[in-house]
Structures are given as structure tokens and as C-alpha cells.
Amino acid sequence: MTKTDELNGRYDVAVIGGGAAGLSGALMLGRSRRSVLVIDSGAPRNAPAAGIHGLLGYDGMPPAEYLRRGTEDVLRYGGTVTPGEVVEIARDDTGFAVTLADGRSTRARRILLATGLVDELPDVEGLAERWGRDLVHCPYCHGWEVRDRAIAVLATGPMAFHTTLLWRQLSDRVVLLRNGIDFPAEQLAQLAARGVRIAEGRAQSVVTADDAITGVAMVDGRVVPCEVVAVGSRMVARGGEILSSLGLTLTEHPSGMGSHLATEAGGRTDAPGVWAAGNITDLSAQVGAAAAAGAMAGAQINADLAMEEAAEAVGAQAKAG
């Protein structure tokens, strides 16, 4: 099969989101001979990145190539992958009606939400334009690539203390831009002992030259020199309107890093027949963890369908007898 705009009238499972989690879940379902549809809006979070890092066997692979291979895997087992944006999922007695923005629609017995998240950056002029280049957010995703460079950590909350220590592991030229955030004296002493400089004041804009960061301009006019800016974005799970149509709501993550959809360990949500996997439920999951969660959710959905089919078979047999 190939990617298509044509949809069947009904699938065992509709997967909303074609990233690592969604494709992995669809792969598990396809290998279990389930009819599965993946609907993807084509806006992966890691699209600006040059490569995926920390994923065994795929380290350095461009994100688009990883998704292309994953899509081919799903198609090989009979899955359907289509571009589109889901605007509504309505429940009825026989499952779910899925409606896309372009007017197409289909039905599914189960739903796997894998819509991912969006990163909300601080309101600092020029910051967003450097995203995925010399503006980084994760020392495990990007740290090796910026090792030994001058890194300015832009604080957005108390967690900046912990991430600054992680960036210090990768470079001995690290400065923490407090940006109005208060830190306990003990933490500041620990950072100083590790050779991290502390810059007071609030950040105003990113300074660049020859398409590269050279510093961060502060509100008071100072410029803190650096080559890389590290910032902890606020991460917000996608799919608010879809979640509302299913009776689900986002909640604040206990860490304060953003909002997510809480689920059980296997991805089951509070809405019957609906699972979720990947960054929509685990904000800090890298590609490998998201793929693993998708695979687990796919297996759980297949098991749930198998139990339903067994019960239906028993009922039909009793009725016939």
C-alpha cells in the first residue's frame, strides 16, 4: 500500500499523529493484522533539527528520514497513512466518528492519540528564529553538538538550576542568565563552585552576526557573549479541541514544565476506547521513549480489541444456540 488521501469507511484503530509514537503504535497494530489509519498534520516538533540524537542505531539521522522509514514500515503491514488535520472525534454506540478539516471522515473502533506537543518560548526578541540551530533545549538531544562552546542558559523557572548543571557537563564556558528567576543561595553557590557564571537582569534580545548567535542583550543594555542559548521551553500537549470532544482535559505536569494528558501506564486514558502515547502524555520523552510508548499502547489496544471480540463471539454463540 502507499500513502493516500482515500479513506475506508471504518478501521479498527485511528491513530492521530504520525510521529515516532503514532507510527510505532500503528506498526504494532498492523503486525497484529488490525486495520489501522494514521492521520498526520505534517508538523513534527523536531523538524528544524538536523538529526535525531541518542536513539540507538539511528543517531544523527534527519527526522524526516526517520519518519519516512517509519511510514514505510506501517504501509508494509497494510496500514494506511494520510495527511490531514483531525478537527473532531465523536463517540457513539459503535465507536468513533473521525472528521478531518478538509471534510473527509471515517470511523474507528479505538483511538490512539499521538499528537505530540508544541514548545512555547520566552518572549525574547530573535529567540524563536534560532530554534533547532544554536538555540537548544535539551542537553541529551543537542549537548554533544554544542560541547565546549560558550553556552548561555536562559532561566525560565527553578528547573534551570538542574539543567545548567547538565550543560556544565558539556562545556566549561557556561553562564546562567537569571532572567528575573530567584534561586536559593545554596544552588547559586553550587553553580559558582562548578565555574558557572551568573548574569543578573532580564534578557531582551538575541544578538547575531553572520547567521550565528554572538550574545544575549539584556534590558539594561549589557550584552552577555555566547555562541549557544539553552532554554527550557514550556511544553504544551497538542490537540485541545480533539480532547474536549472526547471529554478529556490537559493537566499541569507535576514538574511545572507544561501541560500534558495524564494516562495509565499503558497509555489508556479516562475516555473508554482512547489511548495516548508520546509527548502528549510524556513531555520529556525523546524519540526512542515516544516510540516505545507507542508500541506499548498499540499492543494494549490490540489486546483490548481481542477481549471484546471474544466476548462478542461468546454472545453470538449463545444467541445462535
KAMOFEN-V535921 format. One record per helix or strand of 2 or more residues. SS is the DSSP state (H for helix, E for strand). FROM is the first residue (numbers start at 1). TO is the last residue. If there is no record, write none. Layout:
ss;from;to
SS;FROM;TO
SS;FROM;TO
//
This chain:
ss;from;to
E;10;16
H;20;31
E;36;40
H;63;76
E;80;83
E;86;92
E;95;100
E;105;113
E;117;120
H;128;130
E;135;136
H;139;142
H;144;146
E;151;154
H;160;168
E;174;177
H;185;193
E;197;199
E;203;208
E;213;218
E;223;225
E;228;231
E;234;237
H;240;245
E;251;252
E;258;260
E;274;276
H;278;280
H;287;320
//
